[in-house]
Amino acid sequence: MNRLAKRGSETLIEMVATDDDIAVLTKFKSTNPEGEESNGPLYETNSNAGSELPSSSEGLSSTETTLLISDHQGFDKRQQSKDSIFFCDGIRRIDYVLSYIDDPKQEGDKKMERRKEFENNLLKAGLELETEDKKDSEDGKTYFIKIHAPWEVLTTYAEVLNIKMPIRENDIPPTMENPFECMFGPFRLPKEVMNPEPDYFTAPFSKQRQELFFIEDENTFFSPSVRNRIVYYILSRCPYGTEEGKKKFGIKRLLSNGTYTAAYPLHDCQYWKKSKCGNERYTLYTQWARFLNFYKEQPLDLIRRYYGERIGIYFAWLGFYTEMLFFAAVVGLICFIYGLITMTGNMSSIEICNESIGGEIIMCPLCDKNCEYWKLNTTCESSRYSHLFDNVATLFFAIFMGIWVTLFLEFWKRRQARLEYEWDLVDFEEEQQQLQLRPEYEAKCTLKKKNPVTQEMEPYLPITSQALRFCFSGATVLFWISLIIASMIAVIVYRLSVYAAFASLMEDTETLQPISSLLTPQLATSVTASCLNFVIIMILNFLYERIAVWITDMEIPRTHLEYENRLTMKMFLFQFVNYYSSCFYVAFFKGKFVGYPGAYTYMFNKWRNEECDPAGCLIELTTQLTIIMAGKQIWGNIQEAILPWVWNWWRRRRARTNSEKLYSRWEQDHALQSFGALGLFYEYLEMVIQFGFITLFVASFPLAPLLALMNNILEIRVDSWKLTTQYRRPVAAKAHSIGVWQEILNGMAVLSVVTNAFIVAFTSDMIPRLVYYYAYSTDPNSPMSGYINNSLSVFQTSDFPNEPGANSGTFTTCRYRDYRYPPDHEKKYLHTMQFWHILAAKMAFIIIMEHIVFIVKFFVAWMIPDVPAEVKARIKREKYLTIQILHEYELNKLKENLCNRTDYQVEKEVIATQGKRDLAQVMA
């Protein structure tokens, strides 16, 4: 199903482009000077130009063709609006623009020859060109080639690409209205914005059956996004000559070697005011890109119509993800409020802050030199704040998020299925993209073999070359991951090294005494180490992005889809380790392998391993997660919003002296930045990394979904604003899903159950408290009283090999966090039975929680079908009606063609056709 007015939409099926043949499934008719009509060959090959596109355009006389690449002296350009998106005649629409600077110093003759050959082949392909001389451009040095695709070209390639166009208005009644629809009124956009096109039944376009389609105006039948997609298809396959014995083709290569400086379709108008030519960009800006509309729904149909399905599906996913985050954020906020309310009644922090309990407990020094014995009540404030996140609500929220992520993924599948139906993507096959070879692959692969699918000769990369490239690529990725681990170890060494400095600084500096209860040496070390780690993460990320693109190019992937998948896996694997390694360290390693006083474990036999705060390591994991997640989101928004604006402003400042209102539409777009082929890749990557923060470690920070929700509300408007105002219009592309990111999200959802179970069991203090509550408590009136004293073991200071601290000898015993026998016990300093009970309880909790959550996840996934029943029924209904319409058309045409034949022959043909129709309806 598609929402279409008189202009329609499409399904793009990519064709195979080989080094020898560029397939075009139809013939163009060319008119010779004598007026005789001759058919060009199916595949036209020019040995000099290497042209294998249709021979010439229909309806262009030699005079017109000459005019297309001349100075157009017959037109008065001063009478044309600077914001026009038409040729100088005001009739032919500009579907694409190429720009270049004629610089004789930099291979000028060679580039000129390439351009001449390329533009001649574009003319042979049927496109119409108009050159804007550099003296007419604002900077006085840039040429602009404006490209128009006439009706004959559009219809030809619409059939080649199997583009779906409207045939009849949809007669399927709409779904039942939501009884609570009135409540959502403030969040709705106007109907003409949400549904810019009525519903139509569609069918793949056919030149031979044009009267079947809903064609009211040839100029508007194909929407601008369809037109620029068709033109880009031609540009990407148009040859421009032979160099070094290899045939060269495609606009991408001409851009990379500097023959052209830019290639882009035009925006339909300025974003801040309406235009006579079109107002979709203006509507998107006013109704979607402005931040004041943050609470309103997105005009997904209009986004899809203007930018194509690929960008439309991204914003649909981002919007749905943000909607689902609202529920997680509300529950997380409730859990946080619960911790805030119960903070004052937390028995553990009460005992720590009590002068007669925590003030009397002397703790062992936290480092071997320059660290003093210290009183437990110095961690009073941090123990209180730790309860905000380390309470019974943590367990509930961890289980809730395990179920939430399943609901999110399952409901997204249903939403995606509905979009596939509404956007005519039901019959879209991913394998069609697999057939499209990358121009870089064809250029670098000299050997050829027969494709078993197309039965045509095409380039291929030998298995030995592939193996060597994969080995080098894998080694490079492993090297960079090792670099991340090395940097994490360096941060750990920083933690171990500066702790003593912070401890002595806070003890000796009087100005820091007032905040010493709040900013403990542990917290100061954790905060500074987290900030340092964030800076290292961003530096490594900046460097690796370029390395990942380079090694993916070096692998020479065969197709565009294969290229994106390989790059996605490299970038995600690296960023997974880069962003999450420090959180994994704090959650699962810090304080777990410390040893005990007199027998501490050391890193590299030099630095003593870190200990957790007496209140637990969870507050440190919360600090680490907050700094990295919030810092990444702040920097990401600065990078996406401010930097493009500054860059465009600077380019405009250097390039021109006139106001933006005084230079042409193509020059305005030329001054903008290119969105790039990997523009959406980085948007998805950013959101998937955020998804990991709110799922993998959410048990330590219930407010993470709330931070993500606020960021995503801003992210939607920032992305829409920069796409509408700061970037050239991207070429419309088709996609029916979020691709490989779906599998990555599924994998992270499963992993999140395991990580959150381990965080609750080993990082928080919940299990030790529960064991004490049910097995070791001695006060029935206050079961948790005495827990702090029970969780701290006793060490005799005389057992230190070298007693640390300046106040050594003052105390005979000190306490440390562990479950070990006291020095006067026969099992001196060995683990007590309570330690093993707690460990058994932790392992049992992990197994039980994982099984419960996984059972619920699989049950929910089984209960929720991927495709709604209503959508299935509508798909079947549309297929049935479409087949009926097509066969009725065939039957009527058959009757017309057989009007002069015998009644018997007509009857047989009609019966056969009706039988074919009935059979097709049964199969549908």
N, C-alpha and C positions, 0 to 999 in steps of 0.2 A: 504494500500500500504506500502511496506517496501523496504528499500534499502538494498539489500542482495547480497553478493557474494556467494561463495560456502559454507558459514558457517551459514548464516541465523540469524533470530531473533525470538521473541516469544511473545505470550500473556500468562501470568501466571494467572491461575485461582486457587485461593487458595481452599484447601480442608478442610473438617471438621475434627478436631482432638478432639475426646472425651476422657474421662478418661478411658473408657472401650475399645474403638475401635479406632485404627488409620487406616483410610480407605486407601486402595491401590486398585486401580481398575483393577489390572492385576495380573497374576501369574508368578512367576519365576520358571524355571525348574532347578532342582538340579540333579547332576550326582553322583550316589553312587559309592563306590569302585569297584563294579562288572561291572560297565559300564552301568547299567540299568538306564533308564530315568524315573523319577517319578515327578509328578506335586505336588507342595506344595498346601496347602489350601489357599482359598481366604483371610482369616484372620487367621494368625497363632498366637496362644497364648501360652506363656511359663509361667507357674505359678511361677517359680523361678525368671526368668529375666523380666517377664512382656513384652516380645517382641511381638509386633503385626505388625511388618513390614515383607516384603517378606522374605522367609525363607533363601535363600542363593544366592550367585552369580553364574551366568552361566559361565562355562568355566574355573573355578578355581579348580585345583586339590588340594588335601590335601597337597602336597609338596609346591605348590605355596602359599597356605594359610599360612602354617607355616613360609614360607620365609617372608611374608608380615610383621610379627611382630617379626622377629628375627633381628640379627645384620647384616644380608646381607653379609656374609663373602665371597660370591662369586664375589663381585664387588670391584673394585679398585676405591675408592672415590677420590683419588688424581688425577685421570684422568678426573674427572667430573668438569666442569666449576663451579666456585663459584656462578656465576649468573644464573645457570641453574634453570629452572622451571619444571624439570622432575624428576621422580624417578631415582634411581641409574642405572637402565637399560638404561636410556636415551630415552625411548620410551613412557612410560606412563606419561601423564601430571599431575602436581600437581594442583588439583582443589580447595583444601582447606587445611589449616594447623591448628592444635591444638598444644598448648604448655602447659607444666606444669613443676613445680619444685617439686621433690620428697622430702618432708620434713617430716621425721618421728615424729617430735615434735608436729606437728599441725594436729592431726587426720590422720596421715599418712596411717594407715591400712584401715580406712574407705574410704578415697579418692582413695586408690589403688583398693579397691574392686569395687567402682563405675566406675573407669576408665576401669577396666577389663570387667565388664559387658557391659558397653557402647560400647566399641570397638568390643566386640564379636557380639553385636547386629548390629553394623555397617557392619561387615562382612556378617552377615546373610541378611542384606538389599542389599547386592551385591556390596558394596564399597570395594576398595582395599586400604590397609593401609601399610605404611612403617615408621618404628620408627627410628629417629635419636637420638642415644645415647648421654647422656650429655657430655661424654668425647670428642665427636666430635663437640660440640657447643663451641662458642668462650668464654662464661663465665664459662664453665665447670660445670654448674649445671642445665641447662634447657634442657628438653626433647622436641622433636618436632615430632608430628604425622602427616605425610603427607598423604593426602587422594586423591584417584583417582577414578573417576566414569567411569566405562567401558561402552562400547556401549550399552549393554543390559539394564543397569540401566538408561542411558540417554534416550533411546527410550521409555522405560516403563513409566518414570515419565514425559516425554514430552507429552505423550498421557494423562496421569492423569491430568496434569496441563493445558491441552488444548493449548499447545504452537504452535503458527503458524510458519510454515516453508515454504520455497519457492517451488513452483510447476512449474512455467513457467515464462519466461522473460516477462516483461511488454511491451505490444504493443500499449498502449495508447500514442498518440503523446504528446510531452511536450507542456506546455503553451507557448503562444507567448512571444518572448523576448521583454524586455523593450527597447524602442528606445534610452533611455538615459543610457543604460547599460555601455557604454564606460566611462561615467562620474564617475561611481562608481568603476572603475578598481583599483585605489590605495587602496580601502577599502576591496577588495576581497582577499580571501585566494586561494591557488591553488585548482584546481578542485578535485584532488585526496584526498585532506584533507577535503574539504567540503562534497564530496560525496564518501566516502570510499567503498561503495557497490552499485552495479547497482540495478535498480528497478526490483522487482519480484512480481508476484501474489503469494499470500500465502494462506494456508489452515491449519486448526488444524492438527497436526501430528497424524498419525495412524500407528501402527506397522504392521497391516495387509495389508497396502497399501504403503509400503516403496518405491516400485518402481515408485510410482507416484511423489515422491519428488525429488528435484534436488540434489542428493547425489553423489558427485564426490569423496570425501575423508571423511571417517567416523571420522577421527581424527579432522577435521576442520569443519565438517557440523554444529555442535553446537558451537557457539562462546563461549569464556571464560566466559562472563557474564551470558550466559544461563547455562553453566555448574556449576558455583558457586551458581547460584540461585537454581538449582535442588539439589545440595549437601546440601545447607543450609536448604532446605525444609525437607530433610531426617534428618539432625542433630537436627532440632528443634522439631522433633516428635519421635526421637529414645529413647526408655526407658532405664533406667539404674538400675532398681530394685524397691523394695518396702521398704518404711521407715515409721514407725509409722502407719502401716496399709494402707498407701496411695501409689499408684503407682506413681513413679517419672519418668519424661522424659524431654528431651529438653536440648540443649546446653546452653541455657540462665541460667538455674538453676545451671548447673555445673560450669559456670563461676561465678555466684554470691556466691556459697558456697566454691569457691577456689579450686575445683577439677582440673579445668584447669585455666591457667592464661590468655590465649588469644585464640581467634578463628577468623580466617580471611582468605579471598582469597588472592592470591599473585598478586602483580603488575607484568606486563609481562616483565619489564626490568628496568634498572636504568634510571632515567629521563634525565641524562646528556649525555648519549651516546647510540648508537644503539646496538641492540642485535640480535643474530641469531634466538631467540625464538619468538620475537614479538617486535614491535616498536610503539605501539599505545600510550603508556605513554610518550615516547620520543617525538612523534609528537605533543601530547597535550601540552607538556612543551614548545617546541620550537615555536609552531604556535599559542598558546592560552594563556599560563600562564605567558609569559614574558611581562613586562609592556610596552616595546617598541612597542608592537602590540596593544596598547590600542585603536587605531583608526580603527582597522580591525574588520570584522565580526567574530562571534563565530562559530566554527565547531560543530554545534549542533548535527548532525548525528553521528559524531565521539564521542562526549560526551555521547550521548545516548547509543552507541554501547559499550563503555568502562565502563560506570558507571550505565547504566540503565535509564529507562524512568523517574523515579522520580527525579533524579538529573538533567536530561536533561530538564525537563519541568521547573524546577526552574531557570536554566540559560537562558532558552528561555524567561521566564517572566521578569527576571531581565534585559536582553538585550533589550526587547521591551519597558519596562518601561523607561529605560535610553534613548532610541531613542525618545520617546514621550516627555521626559523632555527637550530635546533640543529645541523644539518649545516653550514650556512654558518659558524656560530660556531666549530665544531671546526676547520674548515679555516683560518679566519682566525687562530685561536689558534696553530695549527701554523706558519703563516707568520710570526707575530710571534715565536714561539720560535726559528725559524730565524734571524730578524734578530738576536735577542738572543745566540744562540750565535756567530754570525759577526761580531758587532760588534767584538770585539777584533782580528780579523784583517782588518778593512776598511782597505785600503791608503790610501784618501783621508784618512780620519781620522787614520791613523798619520802621514802626511806633514804634516797640518795641526798635529798636536800635537808633532811633532818640533821641538826647539829649533833644530836646524841647518837645518831647511827652513822650517816655518811660522814659527819665531821670527825668521828672517832676511828674510821677505817683508813689505815695508811696503805697506800698502793705502792707497788714496786716501781722503780724508775723505768721510764719508757725508752731509754737509750742507755748505752754503756758508759758514755762520758758526758759530763756537763748536765746531766739530768738528775733532778732531786726526787726524793720521796715526796709524794703528794697525797692530799686528802681527797677522798672520793667525792665530797660535796662540791668540789670545784667544777664538776661536770653537771651541776644541778640544772642549769638552763638547757643545755643540749639534751639531757635526758627527758625534759618536759617536751621539747619540740620533737624529739624522736617519737613520742607517743602519737603525734598527729598522723603519722604514717604507719606506725607499727602497733596496730591494735586488731581486734577481732574482725573489724570491717575490712581489713586487708585481705583476709581469706575469702570473704564473700565477694569482694570486688574482683579478685583474681579468677574465681569461678565464673562470675558474671561476664567478664571480658572474654573468657574462653568460649562462652555461648554466643556473645555478641558478635565476635568475629565470624562465626559460622553463619549467623543470620545475615550479616552484611554481605558475605560472599554469595550466599544462596539468593537473597533478594536482588542482588546486582545481576545475577544471571537472568532472572525474570525480567528485570528492567531492560537488560540488553536485548533479550528476545523480543520485547515489545518494540524497541527502537529498530531492530532488524526488519520487522514487519512494516512499520510506519515509513521507514526510509528506503524501502525496496532493496533490502540486503539479504533477503531470505535465500535467494539462489546464488549469492556471491560465494565463490569458491576460492579458498586460500591458495589452492594449487595453481590458479591462474597467475598469481604473483610469482610462484615458483618458476614458471616458464619464462619469465622476463629476465634475460641476462643483463648484468651490469655492463655498461660500456667499458669500464676499467678491466673487467674480466676478459672481454673480447680483445682488448688492445694488447694485454700482456700475455695471453695464451696463444701461442703460434700453432700448436698441434690441434688436430681436429678429429672428431669421430661422429658417428651417426647417433642422433638422439633417438632413443627407442620410442618416445612418445610422438614427436613430430616427424620422425623419419627423415630428418634433414641433417646435413653436416653442420656441426657447431664446434667452437673451441672447447678444449678441456685442459685441465692441469694434471700432469702425471702424478701417480700416487706417491712416488718418491719425493717429488717436490713438495707435495702437500704435507708429507710426514716431517720433512725438515722444517718447513714453515711452522707447523704446529708445535714441534719441539722447541723452536726458538721462542715462539709466542708463549708457550707454557712456562718456559724458564724465566722469561721477562716478568710474567705475572707473579710467579713465585718469589722472584727477587724483590719486587715492590711490596708484596705481602710481608716478606722477611724484614723489609725496611720499616714497615708499620710496627711489627713486633719489637724491633730494635728501639724504635722511638718510644714505645710504651714502656719498655724496660728502663729507658733513660728517664722517663717521668717518674717511674717507681724509685729509681735511685735518687732523683730529686726529692721525693717525699721523705726518703730515709735520711737524706743528708741535711735537709733544712729543718726537720722537726726539732732537733736540739737547739738550733739557732732561734726558732720561734719561742721555744720554752724559756730559754734564758732571757730573750728580749722582753717577753711579757712579764717576767718575774722582776727584772731589774729596772724597767721603764715605768716611772710613776704615772705618766700620762695615760698609759694603757691599763692601769689598774681598774678604773671604773667599768671597762668593757671586758675585763678578763673572764668574768663569769659567763658572758655571752660568746665571746670570741676566744675559744680555747685553742691551745697549740694544735690539737688534732683538726679542729675546724679550719683554722688558718691554713694549715698545710693542705687540707683537702681542697679548699677553695682556690688557692693559688695554683695547685697542681692541675685542677680541672681547667682553669683558664689557660695555662700553658699547654695542656693537652689539646684544647680547642684550637689554639693557634697552629699547632703542629698539624692537626687534622686538616685544616683549611689549606695549608701550604702543600701538603702531600696530595690533597685532592686536586688542587690547581695543576700540579705537575703531572699527575697520573692521567688526567683527562686527555692531555695531548699524547701521552705515551700509548694509551689505550686505542685512540684513533689511528695512530701510526702503525701499531702492530696488527690491528684489524685490516688496515689497507695492505699490509705486507702479506697477510694470509690469502689475499685475492679471493674473497667470497664470490660464489657464482651468481647469486641473485640479490636483489635489494633486501628481500625478507631475511635471507641468510646473513647478510651483512649486519642488519639491525639486531638480529638475535645474538650473533657472536659479540657484538659490541655491548649489548645489554648485559650479557652474562659476565663479561670482563669487568665492566664498570660496577655492576651490582656486587660482585664478589669482593672487589677491592674496597668499595665504600662500606660494605657490610663489616669487614674487618677493621677498616679505618675508624668508623663511627662507633662501633659497638665493642671493640676490644677492651677499652678502658672500663666500660660498664661491666663487662664480663669479669674483669679482674677484681673490681671492688665487690661484685656480687658473690663470686664463687671462690676466690683465692685469698683475698686480703683477710688476715687474721685467722686463717684456717691451718697454717703450717708454721706456727710461731715457736712452738716448744714451750719451755717454762723457765723461770729464773734459774740461772746457773747452767742451763743446757739449751740456750736459745739456738734457733736455726738461722743461718746467715746466707745472704745472697752473695755469690762469688767469694765466700769466706771472708767478707769484709763488712757488708751492711746487714744489720739485723732486720729480719722481716718485720713488717708492720703489724701492729695490733689494732683491733677494733676498739672503739669507745666502749666503756663499761655498759652503756645503754644499747650497744649493738652497732653493726656496720650499715644498717638500713638507712640511717640519716645521711651517711656519706654517699651511698648509692643515689639517694634522692638529690643531693647536691650536685653530684657528677652529671646525672641525667638532666637536671634543670639547666645547668650552664651550657651543656653541649646542645640540647634541643632548642632552648630559647636563643642561644647565640647563632645557631645555624639558621633559624627562621628569620631572625632580624637581619643577618647578613644576606640571606637569600632575597628578601624583599628589597633591600638596598640595591643589590645587584640587578634585580629585575626591573625596578621602577626608576630609580634615580640615575643609574649609569646610562641606560639607553637614552633618557631625556637629555642628559648632559652631552653625550656623544653626538646626538642629532643637532642640538643647539650649536655645538662647536663647529660641526660640518657646515651648517647653514651660515654661520658667522664668517667662516673662511671662504665659502664658495660664492657668496653673492652679497650685493649691497642693497638690493631691492627688498621690499616687503614680500612675504610669502603670497600675498594676494595678487602680486603682479607677475608671477611666473607660472609656466604652464603646468597642466595636470601631471604630465609624465616627468617633468623636472621636480615637482613637489614629491612624487613618489620615489624618484631617483635619490633624493636627499635623505630618505629614510633608510633604516637598517634592513638587511635581509634576514628573514626568519630562519632560513637554512633548513636543510633536510633533516637535521637532528634537533630542531627546535623543540618538538614535542617529546623527544627522548629525554631531555634534561628535565622537563616538567614532570614526566612520569617518575623519573628517578628520584626527584626531590620528594614527591609525595609518598613513594614506596619506603624511602628511608624514614620519613616521619611515621608511617604506618608501623614500622619496626619499633620505634621508640614507644608508641602507645600500646603495643601488644607484648613485646618481649619482656619489658621491665615495668609494666604498669602496676604490679603489686607493690612496688616501692614508691610510687608517686601517683595517687589517684587523680591528681589535678592535671596529669598529662593530656587526657582527652580534651579538657577544657582549653588548655593552651593551644592544642592542635585545632580545635574548633574556631577560636578567635583568629588564628593564623590563616585558616582556610577561607574564612569569610573575607579576609583581606586579600588572600591569594587569588580568589576568583575575580575580584574587581581589578587587581593589579594585572593579571594575565590578560583580561579582556581589554583593559585600557591600553596596555603596551601593544597588543595585537591590532587594535583599532587605530591607534594614533601614532605609534612609534616605529612600526614595521611596515614594509611593503606587503602588499596582499600576497599571501602564499598561494601556490598552485593548488587547486582543489584536488584532493586525493581520496580514495575510497578505503574504508576499513569497516569491518562489521563487529569488531571486538577490540579489547585493549591488548590483545596479542599475548606475548610471552609473559607480560606482567601479571596476567591472571594466574599462571602457574607459580610465579614467585610469591604472590600473595597467599596462595594456598599452602605453600611450603612454610612461610613465616607463621601462618595461623597454627599449623601443627607444632612448630617449634616453640611458639609462645606458651602453649600449655605446659611443656616440659620446663621451660625457664622460670615461669611463674611458680610452678610447684616447688622447684629448687630454691627460689628466693624466699618463699614463705617458710620452707623447712630449714634452710641453712643460713640465710642472711638475717631474717627477722628473729626475734626472741619468742615467737608465739609458741612453738613446740616445747622449748624448755619451761616456759611458764605453765603450759597445760600439764606437763608431766609433774611439775611441782604441785600444782593445784590438786591433782587427783591422787598422787602417790606419796608425796613427801611433806605436805602441809601438816602442821601440828596444831593450828589454831582454827577451830571450826567456825568461830565468829568472824575471823578475818583470814580467809584461806591463803591470801597472797602475802601476808605479812611474814617477814623473814626470808623472802625470796632472794633479795640482794645478798644477804650474808651467806645464803646457801649456794649461790652461783659463784662465789669467790673462794678460791683456795688459799691456803696459808703457806708461806715460804719463810724459812729461817735465814736471816740475813748473813749469818756466819757461813752459810753454804755457798755464798758468792765466791768464785775464784778471785775476782778483784772487785771489791765492793764499790759500786758506782756512787757518784754524788758527793757534794761537798759536806753534806750532813751525815755521812756514813758513820756508823757506830752509835747513832742516836736511837735507832730502833732495832729491836731484836727480831721482829717479824714484819713481814709486809704481805699484802694480798695481791692476787692476780686473777684474771678471768679464766677459769677453767674448772674442771671437776677432777681433782686429784687428791690423793690421801695426804694428810698433814705430815710434817717432818718426824713426829713421834710415833707414827704408825709403822707397823712391820712392812707394809707395802709403800714405803715412803715415795711420794711424788708419782706413783702410778695412777692410772685412771681408776676412778671409783665405779661402782656398779651403776650409779645414777647416770654416769656418762654413757654407758652402754644402753641403758634404758632409753635415754634421750635419742641416741643414734638410731635405735630400733624404731622408735616412734617417728622419727623423721623419715626413715625409709618407708615405713608403712603409710605415712601420710602421702608421700610422693606417689606411691603405687595406687592408693585409693583415689586421690584427687585426679590423677591422670585418667584412670579408668572411668570415673564418673563423668568427667568432662568429655572424654572421647566418645563414650556411649551416647551422651546427650547430643554431641555434635553430629554423629553419624545418624542418629534418629531424626534430628531436625533436618539434616540434608536429605534424608529419605522421604520425609513427610512433605517437603516443599518441592514441587516439580520445577525443573529449570525453565519450562515454557508454560505460561498460564493457559488454562483450558480455553479461555475466551480467544486468545491469540491463535491457538491451534485451529479453532473453528473458523476464525476469520480468514486465516491463510487458505484453508481448504475451500471456503466459499469463494474467495477471490480467484483461486486457480480454476475452479469450476466455471465461474462466470467469464473469466478471460478466455478459456478454451472455447466456451460456447460462442463468444463474440467473434473470435478468430475464425472458427469453422463456419459460422453463418456468413462471414465475409467471403470465405473461400467458396462456399456454396453459391452465393449470389454471383460471384465472378465467373464461376464455372457455367452457370446458366446463361450468362451473357455471352460467353465464348462459344457455347454450343448451340446458340440460337439458330444457326444455319445448318446444323447437322440433323440427321434423321431422329425421329422420336425414340426409336429403340436405343440408339447410341446415347442419346441424352438421358434416357431413363437409367441405363446401366451406370453412367458416370455419376448421376445424382445419387443413386443407391449406394455406390461405392463411397462417395464423399460423406453421405449421412452415416454410413457404417463406421467410417473412420472417426467421425465426430463422436458417435455414441461410445466407441471403444475408448477414445481419449478421456471422455467424461467418466467412464467407469474406472479407469486407471488413476484419475486424479483423486 
